[in-house]
Amino acid sequence: MGYLSKILNLPTEKPAKEFKDPIFLIGLMRSGTTLLMHALSEHPQLLKVGFELNAMWREIGGLKGDKYSCPRLTEDDFHQRYLKNVVHYFSDYLAESKTILRHLSRYDQRRVHGSGGVFYDWDNVIPLNKSPHLSNKVRYLAKLFPRAKFVVLVRPIESQCASLKKHFQNTEIQKGKEYFLPDEDGSCWTKLDSENKNIARKTANEDFSSIVKSWISLNHTMLADLDQVDNGNIIVDYNDLVINQAETMERIFQFLSLDPKHKLKEIKIVNKKRKIHNTTTKGDPLTKWKKNLSEVEKVVITDLVTSNKEKYDYINKRVSDAKPKS
């Protein structure tokens, strides 16, 4: 060690610090993932890394397909460089999150949304990445991060399909963007934009049945893939998150098993009364689907549930089995 290093007490090596594997919050679009993300990110250890990071995953994280598509990925799509890229991105994000500008940004988000964290336990912080577009990539994520945990939301078919239908309608009106569902099982929505409008496919707004098919296909893919990996996971019924917020949040924190020194903060988060913010339509999120779906659309759901009974029953059983036993 040099003379100045001794005087200034500068170590010759930077202390080693373990990178904590992320927590992935997944579930189909319109399943309550944003609501849950805002609540969880109030914990001093759970730092929300971006919003959904769709661009990051596509540009450096190994997501296949063009910028309009969202195919399923498994461990066969893994490459070491994708892991290095994502770890580097998360590490840089954590470092940047300590700056005063990031603190001010989080404070502003909390002021606007009434939730989300501002200050964190930086020595023990864990990246929290929420994205519906990762729901069909569970096996891929588990290969990247074998110790990552999954928090999974499943919303009942009627209310999720009604909400997604309205979301797609609003997106077309406000942004001129439409979506269609590819034939490949487990594939998520592909966006139709000015560059690929010539594709001869019925969009979600033209074919409500594709929205129902996506609920069955994507939820089945997500849950079946979870069964094939060793990562810890917790499956949450959207209805429980709405009706029994305190009990559901407490169950999630028990699963995450975070540092006991933050127990008082956990209790505060658990007991906080949260307003269910609907970005598509007004009304009770549990029952408004009855008004927002036509009688024809309700029949479409019934028919597709019947013709896909095995997958539908599997999804409901996985959700039911995950509920705490009274």
N, C-alpha and C positions, 0 to 999 in steps of 0.2 A: 504494500500500500504506500502511495506517495505521501510526501510531507503535508501538502494541502489537504489531501483526503483524511489524514489523521486529525489535523486541526479542525476541519469541518465535520468530522465524524461521518464521512460518506462511505457507505459499504461498497465493496468492490463488486458485489453481486446483488441483484434485486431479489428480495425474498420470494420464494415460490408461493403461488396461490392457486388452489384448485378451481377449475372451471366447473360450476354447478350446471348439470344438465337442465335444459328448459322444462317448463310445464307447458303442454299444448292444450289449449281450450278449443275443442272442435264440436261441430254439429252443423246441420244443414243451414243454409240461409233462412233467416226469419225464425230461428229456433231459440232466441234469447241469449246468444253468445255475447252480444255487446253489453247487455244488462249485467250478466255475470262477470264479465271482464272488469267493468267499472267497479263492482263491489270487491272483487278479489284484489285489485290493484291498490286498494286502500291499506293493505297489509304492508308493513315495513320491509318484508322480504320479497314481495311479489311485484317486480317492476314490469309494467306493460312495455314491451319492446315494439314501438311503432303501433300502427292500428291493426293491419293485417299482413303487411310486408309482401303483398302479392308480387310486386316488381322485384324485390330482393330475391325471393325464392325462384323466380323465373330467370333472372339474369345471372345469378351466381350459385343458386341453391340446387340446381339439377332438375328443375321441373321441365318436363318434356312438352312438346307441342308448341304452336305459335302463340302469340300474345292474346289470341282470342279463345283458345281452348283450355280445358282443364282435365286431362286424362288421369286415370288411376295410375299410381306408382307402387312398386313393391321393392323388396330387398334386391331384386335383380337390376334395378336402376341405380343402385348405389355406386359411387366412386369416391375415393379418398379426397379428391380435390374439393368435392362439394362439402364434405364435412369441414375441411380446413377453411373454406370460404365462409360458411355459416358461423363457425366458432369465432373467426376473426371479426365478422360483422357484429355479432352479439357482444363480443368483448369491447369493441370500439364504441358500441351504443351505450354500454354500461359506463364506460369512462366518460363519455360526453354527457351522460345523464347527471353527472355530479356538478356540472357547470351552473352558474347563476341563471343563464338564459333558459336552460331546461327546467330549473326550479320554477321560474316565472311562467313558463309555458304550462307546466303541470298545475300550477296554482290557477291559471286562467281556465283550464279545462275543468278543474274542480268547481270554480265559480259558476261556470256555464251549466255543467251537468249535475252539480250537486253531489258528485262522487268522484272516486279516483284518488290516488295518493299524491303527496307532494314531497315528503321527506322519507328517506329510506335507510335501512341498516346495511350500509354499503359493503361491510365485511361478510355479510351473509345473504346478499341479494340473489334472487333467482330470476332468470328471464322468463317472462310470461308472454307467449305468442298465441294470439287468438286469430283463427281464420277458418271460415267454413270451407275454403278451397283446399284445406289440408285434410278434410274428412275422408277423402278417398285415397289417402297417402299414409295411412297408419303404419303399414309394414315398412315403408321407406323411411319414415321418421324414426321408427324403432331401430332400424339398422344404423342410422346416423347417430342416434343417441340412445344406447341400450338402457340407460338408467333414467330416461325421461319419463315423466308421468303424464297421463292423459285425463283431462276432465271433459266428459262427454255429455252433451245435451241432446235429448230427443223430444220433439214436440209432436203431439198427436196429429194424425194425418189430416183431419179435417181443418183444424185451425192453421196448421203450417201451410197447407195448399192454398187456403183462402188468402193468407197474408202474402204468400209468394206471388199469387196471381195479381194482387193489387200492386205489389212492388214492381213487377214486370210492366204492368200497364203504365204506372207512373214514370218508369224509366224510359219507355218509348215516347211518352208525351213530352217529358222534360228534357231528355237528352238525345232522342232519336235513335236509341240503341235497342236492339231486339236480341233474343236468345233462342237457341234451339237445343234439344237434347240429342246427342249422338247415339247411335245404335249400340255402341260398345258398352257392355254391362259394367257399371261402376264409374262411368265417365260422368263428369259434371257438365254444367251448361257451357255451351260455346257461344261467344258473342258474335252477332252479325253487325258489322260496321260498314262504312263506305267502301272499304277495300275488298270485302268479301260478300257483298250483298247479292252477288249473282248465284250463290249456292241455293239450289232448289230444295229447300226444306221448309216444312211448316214451323213457324215460330211458336213459342210458348203462348203468346197472345192469340194465336190462331188455333191452337190445339191444347185445350186444358188437360187432356189425358196425359200429355207429356209431363206436366207438373206432378201429377199423381204417380206416374211411373218413376220419376226422379226420387220421390219420397221413399218408395219401396226399394229401388235399386241402390241408392246412396246410403240409406240407413243400414240396409243389409250388408253392403260392402264394408262399411265402417265397423259394425259390430262383429262381423265374421272375422275381419282382419285383426281386431283386438284380441279375439280368441286365439290367434296364432302367434302372438308375441308375448314375451315375458314381462314387459313393462307393467307397472301398476296402473290401474285405471279406476275411475268411479263414473258410473252412469247415472245421470240425473234426469228425471222426468220434468219437462217444462212446467207442467201443471203444479208439481210440488214446489218449484221455484217461485211460482206466483202465489199459491195458496199458503204454503208453509215455508216462508222465506227463512225464518230463524232456524228452524230444524234442519232445513236443507243446507244452509250455509255452515252450520255447525258440523254436519256430516262431512262436508267437503274439507273443512279445516282438519277434522280428525284424520281424514285420508292423507292430506298433505303433510301432516306431522311436522309442523314448522317449529322454530325455536321457542321453548316455553317462556322465555323472557318477554315475548310479545303476547302472552295470553290475554292480558287486559285489553289490548287493542283488538284481538280476535273477538272477544266478548262484545266489544262496542260495535264492531262490524256486523256481527250476528244479530244483534238486537236493533240495529238501525232500520227504521221503516222506510222502504224504498217505493217510490212511485213507478209503476210500470209504464214506461214511455213508449207509445206506439207511433212509429214513423210512417205508417201506411194509412190506417183507418182508426177512427175513434171507437170507444166502447170497451166492454169487458173482453180481455184477450182470450178468455176461456169459452165464451159463448157467441161472440160476434160473427163467427164463421157461419152460423145458421142464417144470418141475414145477408152475408156477403157472398154466399154460394147460391147459385140458382138450383132449382129442383133437378134440372138435367145434369148439372155438375155433381150433385150429391149422388145421383145414380151412377155416374162415371166412376166415382170413388168406390161405391159398393161393388160394381162389376169388376174393377181391377183388383180390389181386395180379395174377392172370391176367386178370380183366376190366378192370383199369386198368393194363395192362402199359406203355403208352406213358408215363404219368406216373411209374410206379414205376421204370422204366428211366432216365428223365430224372433223378430224384432220386439214384439210385445212381451214375449217371455223373458228376453234379456233385460228389458227395462223393469219388468215386474220383479224378477229375481234379484235385481240390484237394490230394490227398496228395503229399508230396514224392517225387520220382522217385529211386530208388536207383541 
